[in-house]
């Protein structure tokens, strides 16, 4: 319900407009002068103010100036019985939406107010749409054919239209916000706002102000009244990322929203009702935090109505080729490249990498490879420029892909990695490296020849090693 404040020193005019506007479905408050109006506006945010121009003590123009400082998003419509072109222009310059001359037709007032409020709503929706589009820049769709991701997507489809709160568990970079968006945009709330807030990105005072809004002067820097994200998300969904990072005092206020469907702005005196579906996410063990007294048990159970566990990328390696190809096409388009694909050897390394940063890390790796590549296919060298280091982690997949794997290739990769590591640790003294691996020297040399690494020195070809027939123990490379 939109809130309208009527300001006029004539009681008959205030009462008349109040009756008419209440019948139109608005919440209406009245004030007899500018001073009283500003006091009302200090306590709450109004969508529209309808004010007389000529009043005792404070003129309508002075009220307009003070109101725009206090609540810049509020629409102001001026009324006067002493109309002139100069006063109309001045009012518009100060930010008035429109100008009415008394006496006026009541249908005219209704239409102007309706159009003004629709314009305000459209402006808010456009702002929120830009915010949502910006938030969708990292992922544009959920990609995955693994059994674990299929189960997640099935659950998302089942719970999307539910009114229950959802708690998404997953490591950083797994795409928790993407899942939250999928839930919202497949629900009955899809045409309403989807608001996101990273609870770990703001200090407690600022987070409280962002979530619940504030009134002018409630703290240093509060130069005007501000709506909170819960107000903006009314009848929509709000995504609370990293909910485990919130303080206990913030948790108390969130619990009240969940239980009572109401909250109070920082510095405010009125309770505001709100209808919002909460989708929260965390990379922490909230149950353990509850046991340690770091997270409220009652809030935990209110949030954890429908838990969704998002698997890390290392547990679904069969999804990596799909994701890598998607990011390749994405960055081909954004960077103006025409790279056709990723060579099999490079793809095997990608599938065997640990991916501690999950999908976000894979996206960054592919973006850099595409940006720096100058040929049609991405090779292993494109992924080995200091940010993808397969050395030191054996390429054993977390699960066997649906189409199987080449066991000999996998064993060979492990064997080659160990040979190189032994050579590096012994300063490339081959006999010492063979001892580290409990191999006789002949067997060790056979394996070096098998993988074509007998001429490698610290990862590069040494021109002095063209003939490796000399196996003299005095040679540091022998």
Phi, psi and omega in degrees: 000123180288146182255131180236135176247124179256124182239117179199139181283348177266118183298323181298320178292318179300312183295318180299309181295324179298315180297314182298314185287327176296323177294335177279356177097011179269152168276124187239133173237152180234157177214142185275345177202179183294322180299312180295321180299316180295325177294321177295318182290337177289338184263342182203164178258127179251145180286325185211142175238127177251108189233145175288151180280316186253110180220156178292152177070313179222125180285165177298324178294319178295320176298317179302315180297314179294322181294320181293332174286321184283315185217078188298338181276348181288134178276139181237129174242127184267148175230142176199152174263358183239064186285143172208158181297324183294314181293324178296314180297317180297318179297318179295320179298326181278357174111010177292145180281318182203179190218122181247138178255127176281145352284148182235161175280134183296327177296328177295318179297314180302315183294317180297316180295317179299314180296320181296316181290324176295323178294318178297317180296319179297319179297318178295318180294322178295319178297316180293323179297318177298322179295319180292318179296321177297321180290338181271004186292328184286314179233137178249347175197160178276128183239127178171135177241358180293158181298323181295319179287327176298320180293321178298313182294324176298318180293320178301316180297323182288323187264350186305315185272002177284158176268356185288151176287152183235139176238117183261124177258139177173152178293164177300136177088004182275348178099038181295321179294325178299318178294318179299318178296320179298321178296312182295311187282359171248014181252175178291347180268009189301332182273359177257179187291143168243111186249134180243145175214131177269107186293342181269352186270349184234144173294162188306313184297316180289324179297317179299317179295319179296317184287316190248354182080176179207164176256154181304133176081003182289339174200167180300125181099351178277081187275356179198167175290144183219132175287146178269170182294331177294324176295316181296327183273006183308128182070007176242216181230149174236133181255113180260094181280145181054051181298335180292348181270358182284150178284165180297326180292321175294321180300323178299316181291323177294322179298322180295320178298319181292319185277311188260350184058036179209162179204176179228135177296156175298123182081000181272166180239354182250143174273133182249129178278145181210145177243101185223137171269128181261125172243115182250162179214152179204152171251013181249164178272094184294327179297320177293321179295324176298315179297329180272359179078018182261352179216135184293131182295319181294323177292320180303314182288333175290325181278323189274039179291312176236099179276140175234120179263117180263117186289146174291161185297326182295342179268001177220060185298336180292345177275346185297315178301321179296314181294316181298319179294320178298314180292326177300312180294323180298313183279337169303315183290313185286332182259001179069033180258168178227044179286133190271335181176192182239129181297148184306318181297318179294320179295324178297320178295319178299319181290336183262357180288152185286328178053061177297332177269004174060216187298323180298320178294316179299318179299316180296320181295315180294320180301315181293319180298317179295318182296324186266343185289147179233014180230176189284332181239139176282129181253175178300325179299327179293335181259002184248033184260047173092352182243344173237111187237092180291339180298138175096354176224115184295138186281059178261117183292152180291334178210153179282126180301159182299326180269014177080184178214163179269103186298317182298319178297319181294315179296320178299321179296318178296316181297315180298318181297320180291323177299313179297319180296318180296319178295320180294320183286342179250020180055035177065027170274109192295320182296323178290322179295320178298322179295321180300327182263007180056044176243148171285161189296322180298316180294323180296314180296324178299318182291324177297317178295321182302321183259006175063036182245015183290341180259005183278139176222111183055035176089359181233158177282129178261118183297341180280357184249030181298327179242114184255024181289337182278112181250033181298129181294337179286341178285121182298344179260003183278000000 
